[in-house]
Amino acid sequence: MTTSREKLLALMDAALKAADPGVQIPRNLPEPPKGKTIVIGAGKASANMARAFEKAWKGDVEGLVVTRYGHAVECDQIEIVEASHPVPDAAGEKAAKRILDIVSDAGPEDLVVCMIS
């Protein structure tokens, strides 16, 4: 017999798996472009999302995501920048400008993937 506690724990586990970038991103990858693949993003979970994309993507990827201090993870090809949240700081402003520079160079054959959390 399953207790209420066990049911709630199972529901919580299912909810966490449903939101796990390492599970969901590989299932929902777009087709590779003829040009470059660029990942940009912002938010507390954006670094984990970028890492999941980078691990699942077959090919080169570049880009930058900005996350809250203490939420960075290591990526091989996508740069992770930490900044203040919810009140913006100079690091966040600089990262936002760099993201704009990166995407302004994107062409019609490039794919830009934006990770927002």
N, CA, C and O of each residue as an XYZ file, in Angstrom:
468
protein
N       0.845     -1.186      0.000
C       0.000      0.000      0.000
C       0.885      1.241      0.000
O       1.866      1.308      0.741
N       0.546      2.204     -0.813
C       1.332      3.428     -0.931
C       0.758      4.493     -0.004
O      -0.445      4.752      0.001
N       1.642      5.103      0.778
C       1.208      6.156      1.691
C       1.100      7.485      0.948
O       1.612      7.637     -0.161
N       0.427      8.437      1.577
C       0.317      9.781      0.994
C       1.694     10.396      0.801
O       1.948     11.065     -0.201
N       2.573     10.168      1.755
C       3.936     10.710      1.659
C       4.656     10.139      0.446
O       5.307     10.876     -0.294
N       4.545      8.838      0.240
C       5.193      8.195     -0.905
C       4.629      8.714     -2.231
O       5.367      8.903     -3.197
N       3.320      8.939     -2.264
C       2.702      9.488     -3.473
C       3.222     10.897     -3.760
O       3.545     11.231     -4.900
N       3.298     11.719     -2.710
C       3.800     13.084     -2.885
C       5.257     13.094     -3.326
O       5.643     13.890     -4.182
N       6.064     12.216     -2.748
C       7.471     12.134     -3.150
C       7.597     11.682     -4.606
O       8.454     12.175     -5.338
N       6.753     10.755     -5.019
C       6.776     10.301     -6.415
C       6.359     11.425     -7.358
O       6.943     11.584     -8.430
N       5.352     12.204     -6.967
C       4.933     13.348     -7.779
C       6.036     14.393     -7.874
O       6.279     14.951     -8.944
N       6.703     14.655     -6.754
C       7.797     15.629     -6.758
C       8.937     15.150     -7.656
O       9.512     15.934     -8.411
N       9.256     13.871     -7.568
C      10.315     13.311     -8.411
C       9.949     13.431     -9.892
O      10.801     13.767    -10.714
N       8.705     13.162    -10.230
C       8.257     13.280    -11.623
C       8.326     14.728    -12.098
O       8.712     14.989    -13.237
N       7.957     15.663    -11.237
C       8.013     17.083    -11.606
C       9.448     17.535    -11.837
O       9.723     18.270    -12.785
N      10.364     17.102    -10.979
C      11.773     17.477    -11.142
C      12.353     16.895    -12.428
O      13.102     17.574    -13.130
N      12.016     15.654    -12.740
C      12.493     15.049    -13.984
C      11.921     15.765    -15.205
O      12.605     15.917    -16.216
N      10.673     16.201    -15.109
C      10.042     16.903    -16.230
C      10.710     18.242    -16.504
O      10.669     18.740    -17.629
N      11.324     18.825    -15.484
C      11.973     20.132    -15.639
C      13.489     20.028    -15.790
O      14.162     21.052    -15.907
N      14.029     18.834    -15.790
C      15.484     18.642    -15.854
C      15.986     18.903    -17.270
O      15.615     18.187    -18.200
N      16.843     19.940    -17.444
C      17.351     20.227    -18.786
C      18.114     19.055    -19.392
O      18.094     18.864    -20.608
N      18.782     18.273    -18.556
C      19.531     17.132    -19.058
C      18.649     16.058    -19.663
O      19.109     15.253    -20.473
N      17.385     16.042    -19.274
C      16.414     15.094    -19.822
C      15.658     15.720    -20.994
O      15.498     15.085    -22.037
N      15.201     16.943    -20.832
C      14.306     17.556    -21.811
C      15.006     18.124    -23.043
O      14.491     17.996    -24.153
N      16.152     18.736    -22.870
C      16.815     19.366    -24.021
C      17.215     18.350    -25.089
O      16.963     18.600    -26.268
N      17.829     17.213    -24.734
C      18.164     16.249    -25.796
C      16.943     15.758    -26.577
O      17.060     15.404    -27.750
N      15.789     15.736    -25.943
C      14.560     15.281    -26.602
C      13.996     16.321    -27.568
O      13.170     15.991    -28.419
N      14.427     17.549    -27.443
C      13.803     18.649    -28.182
C      14.794     19.477    -28.991
O      14.588     20.674    -29.189
N      15.856     18.854    -29.452
C      16.861     19.581    -30.225
C      16.346     19.933    -31.619
O      15.649     19.135    -32.245
N      16.685     21.117    -32.102
C      16.327     21.479    -33.476
C      17.266     20.793    -34.468
O      18.267     20.188    -34.084
N      16.928     20.898    -35.726
C      17.808     20.388    -36.779
C      19.070     21.247    -36.843
O      19.000     22.459    -36.637
N      20.220     20.638    -37.125
C      21.448     21.434    -37.261
C      21.329     22.423    -38.422
O      20.757     22.102    -39.463
N      21.868     23.611    -38.234
C      21.803     24.608    -39.306
C      22.919     24.400    -40.322
O      23.840     23.615    -40.094
N      22.830     25.103    -41.437
C      23.929     25.116    -42.403
C      25.075     25.967    -41.881
O      26.233     25.737    -42.229
N      24.757     26.943    -41.054
C      25.758     27.855    -40.498
C      26.139     27.481    -39.076
O      26.208     26.305    -38.719
N      26.384     28.501    -38.280
C      26.822     28.325    -36.895
C      25.634     28.045    -35.978
O      24.488     28.370    -36.289
N      25.951     27.429    -34.832
C      24.978     27.270    -33.758
C      25.436     28.145    -32.602
O      26.551     28.001    -32.100
N      24.561     29.056    -32.185
C      24.877     30.027    -31.140
C      23.862     29.863    -30.015
O      22.654     29.881    -30.252
N      24.358     29.703    -28.790
C      23.486     29.604    -27.621
C      23.674     30.847    -26.773
O      24.797     31.210    -26.422
N      22.562     31.497    -26.447
C      22.575     32.646    -25.545
C      21.536     32.386    -24.467
O      20.680     31.515    -24.619
N      21.613     33.145    -23.374
C      20.576     32.962    -22.378
C      20.835     33.727    -21.105
O      21.886     34.336    -20.910
N      19.823     33.671    -20.235
C      19.906     34.339    -18.947
C      18.976     33.650    -17.964
O      17.940     33.105    -18.344
N      19.361     33.682    -16.704
C      18.535     33.118    -15.644
C      19.312     32.123    -14.808
O      20.392     31.670    -15.187
N      18.736     31.793    -13.661
C      19.426     30.905    -12.725
C      19.685     29.517    -13.299
O      20.701     28.901    -12.980
N      18.792     29.019    -14.131
C      18.958     27.679    -14.703
C      19.602     27.696    -16.084
O      19.824     26.640    -16.676
N      19.900     28.874    -16.598
C      20.405     28.959    -17.977
C      21.741     28.250    -18.163
O      21.996     27.690    -19.229
N      22.591     28.265    -17.153
C      23.887     27.589    -17.277
C      23.698     26.080    -17.393
O      24.346     25.438    -18.220
N      22.820     25.512    -16.576
C      22.541     24.075    -16.680
C      21.889     23.734    -18.010
O      22.162     22.679    -18.583
N      21.038     24.607    -18.499
C      20.410     24.393    -19.798
C      21.458     24.432    -20.909
O      21.429     23.608    -21.824
N      22.375     25.384    -20.828
C      23.436     25.492    -21.835
C      24.328     24.255    -21.819
O      24.701     23.736    -22.871
N      24.668     23.785    -20.615
C      25.502     22.582    -20.514
C      24.783     21.381    -21.123
O      25.399     20.594    -21.842
N      23.493     21.233    -20.848
C      22.728     20.117    -21.408
C      22.685     20.199    -22.932
O      22.816     19.183    -23.614
N      22.502     21.405    -23.466
C      22.493     21.584    -24.919
C      23.852     21.204    -25.496
O      23.934     20.461    -26.474
N      24.908     21.716    -24.889
C      26.264     21.457    -25.376
C      26.570     19.962    -25.382
O      27.171     19.461    -26.333
N      26.170     19.249    -24.346
C      26.436     17.807    -24.269
C      25.643     17.017    -25.309
O      26.129     16.016    -25.836
N      24.428     17.468    -25.600
C      23.565     16.721    -26.520
C      23.785     17.087    -27.983
O      23.473     16.291    -28.869
N      24.313     18.268    -28.248
C      24.455     18.772    -29.616
C      25.571     18.049    -30.341
O      26.662     17.868    -29.800
N      25.299     17.644    -31.551
C      26.307     16.979    -32.387
C      26.966     18.037    -33.261
O      26.479     18.342    -34.350
N      28.049     18.581    -32.795
C      28.737     19.601    -33.571
C      29.183     20.760    -32.707
O      28.997     20.773    -31.491
N      29.772     21.722    -33.368
C      30.280     22.892    -32.665
C      29.142     23.811    -32.252
O      28.108     23.896    -32.915
N      29.361     24.483    -31.153
C      28.414     25.457    -30.637
C      29.222     26.559    -29.966
O      30.306     26.309    -29.439
N      28.697     27.767    -29.986
C      29.349     28.883    -29.316
C      28.277     29.718    -28.651
O      27.089     29.535    -28.918
N      28.682     30.626    -27.796
C      27.703     31.521    -27.203
C      28.045     31.911    -25.790
O      29.144     31.661    -25.295
N      27.062     32.540    -25.148
C      27.238     33.077    -23.805
C      25.894     33.085    -23.100
O      24.887     33.513    -23.663
N      25.887     32.608    -21.865
C      24.711     32.751    -21.015
C      25.136     33.409    -19.713
O      26.255     33.221    -19.236
N      24.226     34.178    -19.156
C      24.491     34.869    -17.893
C      23.562     34.286    -16.831
O      22.353     34.174    -17.030
N      24.159     33.918    -15.703
C      23.412     33.302    -14.618
C      23.722     34.014    -13.309
O      24.648     34.821    -13.231
N      22.956     33.713    -12.309
C      23.139     34.321    -10.990
C      24.444     33.834    -10.364
O      24.873     32.703    -10.590
N      25.062     34.706     -9.577
C      26.261     34.310     -8.844
C      25.983     33.009     -8.085
O      24.952     32.858     -7.429
N      26.934     32.073     -8.196
C      26.802     30.796     -7.515
C      26.082     29.723     -8.311
O      25.941     28.600     -7.826
N      25.621     30.029     -9.518
C      24.886     29.062    -10.326
C      25.629     28.665    -11.607
O      25.054     28.000    -12.468
N      26.874     29.056    -11.738
C      27.647     28.710    -12.938
C      27.996     27.228    -12.937
O      28.183     26.619    -11.884
N      28.079     26.669    -14.117
C      28.563     25.307    -14.321
C      29.593     25.366    -15.438
O      29.656     26.339    -16.189
N      30.385     24.334    -15.538
C      31.429     24.321    -16.558
C      30.872     23.850    -17.899
O      30.190     22.829    -17.986
N      31.174     24.605    -18.916
C      30.853     24.236    -20.295
C      32.145     24.295    -21.101
O      33.052     25.061    -20.775
N      32.224     23.492    -22.146
C      33.424     23.470    -22.977
C      33.419     24.548    -24.055
O      34.470     25.100    -24.379
N      32.253     24.852    -24.612
C      32.190     25.764    -25.752
C      31.357     27.021    -25.498
O      31.553     28.036    -26.166
N      30.446     26.963    -24.555
C      29.576     28.100    -24.244
C      30.123     28.800    -23.008
O      30.382     28.164    -21.986
N      30.295     30.096    -23.108
C      30.816     30.866    -21.976
C      29.695     31.131    -20.970
O      28.586     31.513    -21.343
N      30.004     30.922    -19.701
C      29.059     31.186    -18.615
C      29.568     32.390    -17.833
O      30.715     32.407    -17.385
N      28.716     33.394    -17.671
C      29.061     34.606    -16.928
C      28.105     34.718    -15.747
O      26.899     34.522    -15.898
N      28.638     35.031    -14.582
C      27.806     35.234    -13.401
C      27.553     36.721    -13.190
O      28.425     37.557    -13.427
N      26.335     37.034    -12.739
C      25.957     38.420    -12.473
C      24.896     38.437    -11.374
O      24.414     37.391    -10.939
N      24.548     39.628    -10.940
C      23.575     39.801     -9.864
C      22.148     39.532    -10.344
O      21.813     39.753    -11.508
N      21.323     39.050     -9.419
C      19.896     38.841     -9.673
C      19.170     38.942     -8.341
O      19.642     38.338     -7.377
N      18.103     39.631     -8.218
C      17.282     40.240     -9.251
C      17.688     41.674     -9.617
O      17.210     42.212    -10.615
N      18.552     42.285     -8.830
C      18.981     43.654     -9.136
C      20.186     43.581    -10.068
O      21.204     43.000     -9.690
N      20.110     44.146    -11.268
C      21.225     44.078    -12.220
C      22.482     44.755    -11.681
O      22.409     45.692    -10.886
N      23.625     44.265    -12.125
C      24.904     44.894    -11.789
C      25.715     45.086    -13.066
O      25.256     44.765    -14.162
N      26.924     45.612    -12.910
C      27.774     45.897    -14.069
C      28.112     44.627    -14.848
O      28.202     44.658    -16.076
N      28.300     43.507    -14.140
C      28.620     42.252    -14.831
C      27.464     41.816    -15.730
O      27.689     41.347    -16.846
N      26.239     41.967    -15.252
C      25.074     41.611    -16.056
C      24.900     42.524    -17.254
O      24.544     42.073    -18.343
N      25.151     43.809    -17.051
C      25.052     44.760    -18.159
C      26.089     44.450    -19.237
O      25.789     44.473    -20.430
N      27.304     44.164    -18.799
C      28.374     43.832    -19.751
C      28.037     42.542    -20.510
O      28.244     42.455    -21.720
N      27.516     41.542    -19.786
C      27.154     40.275    -20.432
C      26.030     40.483    -21.445
O      26.058     39.902    -22.530
N      25.046     41.306    -21.099
C      23.940     41.577    -22.027
C      24.446     42.236    -23.306
O      24.002     41.896    -24.403
N      25.367     43.169    -23.164
C      25.939     43.824    -24.349
C      26.713     42.824    -25.204
O      26.653     42.872    -26.432
N      27.439     41.920    -24.552
C      28.189     40.907    -25.297
C      27.246     39.959    -26.037
O      27.520     39.559    -27.169
N      26.128     39.601    -25.388
C      25.140     38.746    -26.053
C      24.595     39.440    -27.298
O      24.460     38.820    -28.352
N      24.286     40.719    -27.173
C      23.802     41.472    -28.339
C      24.839     41.496    -29.458
O      24.489     41.378    -30.633
N      26.112     41.647    -29.100
C      27.178     41.619    -30.105
C      27.244     40.257    -30.795
O      27.400     40.176    -32.013
N      27.123     39.196    -30.007
C      27.200     37.839    -30.562
C      26.077     37.603    -31.566
O      26.325     37.131    -32.676
N      24.844     37.929    -31.184
C      23.719     37.640    -32.085
C      23.644     38.608    -33.256
O      23.050     38.288    -34.286
N      24.237     39.781    -33.111
C      24.197     40.731    -34.233
C      25.022     40.236    -35.415
O      24.824     40.690    -36.543
N      25.940     39.315    -35.167
C      26.744     38.734    -36.240
C      26.092     37.498    -36.867
O      26.613     36.959    -37.843
N      24.964     37.044    -36.321
C      24.305     35.841    -36.840
C      23.707     36.122    -38.213
O      23.151     37.190    -38.471
N      23.840     35.136    -39.075
C      23.306     35.250    -40.429
C      22.094     34.362    -40.628
O      21.682     33.658    -39.706
N      21.523     34.387    -41.813
C      20.306     33.615    -42.090
C      20.503     32.100    -42.032
O      19.530     31.361    -41.884
N      21.728     31.632    -42.145
C      21.985     30.188    -42.099
C      22.373     29.720    -40.702
O      22.582     28.527    -40.480
N      22.471     30.658    -39.755
C      22.860     30.336    -38.385
C      21.627     30.031    -37.540
O      20.521     30.480    -37.841
N      21.841     29.260    -36.480
C      20.794     28.939    -35.516
C      21.142     29.614    -34.198
O      22.234     29.415    -33.665
N      20.221     30.409    -33.673
C      20.398     31.021    -32.358
C      19.387     30.375    -31.418
O      18.179     30.431    -31.648
N      19.901     29.760    -30.359
C      19.064     29.118    -29.350
C      19.165     29.956    -28.085
O      20.264     30.237    -27.608
N      18.020     30.355    -27.540
C      17.995     31.217    -26.362
C      17.465     30.437    -25.165
O      16.354     29.909    -25.202
N      18.268     30.367    -24.103
C      17.915     29.664    -22.870
C      17.502     30.689    -21.818
O      18.349     31.421    -21.308
N      16.222     30.751    -21.489
C      15.718     31.693    -20.494
C      15.081     30.905    -19.354
O      14.271     30.004    -19.574
N      15.462     31.261    -18.143
C      14.816     30.622    -16.982
C      14.450     31.671    -15.964
O      13.897     31.345    -14.914
